[in-house]
Amino acid sequence: MASMGEEWLTRAGWSSETLQRFGLSFAVCAAAVESMAACCRDAWVTGLLRGFNGNMSLRLPAAERGSVLLVTGTGVAKGHMEPGGLALADMDGRLLCGARLSSETPMHVAIYRRRPETGCVLHVHPAHMLALSLRLGSEQARFLRMPLLESDLWLCHLGRAGAFPNGSQELADAVGEAFAPAGIRAVFMEGHGLCAVGATGMEALSVCEQLEHMAETQLLAGL
């Protein structure tokens, strides 16, 4: 019996022969599809993704090319993703096959260039982090700063990027630059959302969950 990932690849028209053209293994791609679907669904369940917002990519090993990206397509509801909502792109962000790429693919590309060890980039819209940033206004130095162990442990792993138009090269460059320090695991984009990296989708998602929990705690405490 075919796995869910294999079934999705077949329904999307991504045969073994098609994937081999891009240096990809059918089995590896099928496993990545399952991982992406599960991660997006979990992010939706926890409220980190809503409606059509956010996007995700996974770096896949590809013969000769080195790597290929599995990317969520534009306008795809991540909590209800279907086979037609996925795409393959090269490491320059050019579409290889599948759905129309998210407008924020350049941001993913910029992050992988800065952090070549990264296996996943996950961009979410965490309501508590965004609400906290809005509430603090000009006092952003207080963002996630609390007399808690978690605050000291995680703030050193969080970068910041300014407010730039969605999908713009300016946003991609700013986020890529914010990820330049090796210890940065996530970047908060002002007025936009959060981008996290990890070896796997679940690692990136866990980073998002941790930071969103801290923001909720600060809001509840009124700090």
N, C-alpha and C positions, 0 to 999 in steps of 0.2 A: 504494500500500500504506500502511495506517495505521501511524503510529509507535507505539512502546510506550506513550507517554503517552496518545495518542488511544485506543488499545485499552483501556487501564485505565479511562479516563473512561467509555467506552462500557459496559464490563463493570460499572462501579459505578453505571450509570444516570444519569450526569451528562451530559445532552445539551447541545447548544449553547443550546437554549431555557432549560434549567434554569439554566445558568451565567449567561445574560444577565439573569435575574431578580436576580442578585446583582451585576450590573455587570461580570462577568468575560468575558474573551475565551477561547474554547475553545482556541485555539492557545497562548496564554500559560499557561493552566492545565495543558495537556498537557505543556509544557516544564517547568513547576514539578514536576509529578508525577515526571517522569523524573529531575530533579535530586534530588528528595527520596529516591527509591528508590536512586539511585546512592550518595548520601551515607550513608544508613543502612546500606547493604550494606558500604561501605568502613569505616565505624565498627565494624561487626560483625567484619569480617575482621581489623582491627587490635586487636580485643579491648576497644575502648572501650564497646561495647554487648554485652550478653550476655542471653540469654533474652528476657524481656519488659521489661527495665528501660530507662530513658531515654525521651526524646521529642524531637520536632523540629517546628519550624514555619517557614513561609516567608510573608513578606508579599507579597501580590499586588495589583497596581493594579486598582482597581474604580471604574467610573464612578459618580458621585454619592456612593457610600459612602466614597471615598478609598482605602481598603484593605480587604482581606479576608485572613484567615489560612488557609493550608493547613496542617493539623495531623495528626500521627499519632494514631490512636485509642487508647483504653485497651486494655491486654492484648494489644497487637500485637507479635509478634516482629519487630524491625526488620530483622534479617538475612535474614528470609524473608517480607518484606512482600508483601501482595496487594492488589488494588484495593479490597476491602471494608474495608481497614484505615485509610482516609483520611477526613478530615472537613474541612468548611469552617466557619469561625467568624467572627463579626464582631469588631471591635477591642475589644469589651467582654467577649469570651470566650463569647458565646452561640452555640450550635450553629445553623448554617444548614442543613446537610445532611450525610449520610454517617454514619460510625461514631460511637459514643459517645466524647465528648472525653476526653482524658487528664485525670486529676485535677489535673495540674500546669499545665493551661492558664492559670489565674490568674497563675502565675509568668511565663509568656511574655507575657501581657498587660501585667503590671507593667514588664517590661523594655522592651517597645516604647514604653510611655508615657514612660519615662525617657530612652530612646534612640531617638527617632523616625526617625533615619537608618538604623536597623538593618533589614537585609533577611532575616536568618535568626537564629533562636535554636536552639541545639543543646544538649541536656542529656544527658550521658553519665555512666557510672559507672567511672572509670578506676582499675583495681586498684592500680597502683603509687602513685598519689597518696593513695588511701585507706589503703593499707598504711603509707605513710610517715607520714601524720598520726597513725595509731594508734601507731606505734612511738615517735614523738616525745612523745606524751602531753602533759604540761604545758609542753614546750619548743617550742611552735609557732612561736616566733620564728626557729627554725632551719629552718622549712619552705622547701625549695627554695633555701636560702642555701648557696652553695658558691663556692669560688675559681675560678669559671668565667665567661667572658664572657656566656654565655647567662643566667646567674643575674641579673646586673646589668641585662641588656636586658629580661628578661621579668617580673621581680617587680613592676616599676612598673605593669604592665598587669593584675595579678592582684588582685582584691578578695576579701574573705572574708565569709561569712555564718554565723551561729550555727546550732546544731542546733534545728530546728523540725519539727513533724510533717509528713510527706509530704502534699502537696496542700493544706496549710493556707494561710489568708490571711496568717498570720504569716510563713510561709516566703516567700510571694510578695512581701510588703512588704519583708522584709529583703534579698532578692536584688535587687529593684528599686532599693532605696536604695544597695546596694553598687555598682550599675552607674551611679550618678549622675555620678561624675567621667568626663569625656569620654575619658580615656586608658585606662579599664578595658576590657579585651577578654574577660575571663573572671572568673567568681566561683566560688570553691571553697566548697561548703556542707559544714560539719562533719558527719561521720558520714553523708554522703549521696552527694555527687558533684560534678560540675563543670558549669557552664553557660557557654557561650561565644556570642559574637555575631559577625556578619560581614555583609558586603554580600551574600554568597552562602553556600550550605551548605558548599561546599568550603573557603571561607575560615574559617568557624567551626570546621570539622573540623580544619584545619591548626593552629589555635590549641590545640585539645585535644591533638593529637598532640605538639606542641612541649612543652607543660607535662607531659604524661605521660612523655615521654622524659627530661625533667629529673628527675622523681621517681624513675624507674628508675635513672638515673645515681647519684643520691644514695644510694639503697638499696644499689646495687652497691659504692659507695665506702665505705659504712658511716659516712657523715658525719652 
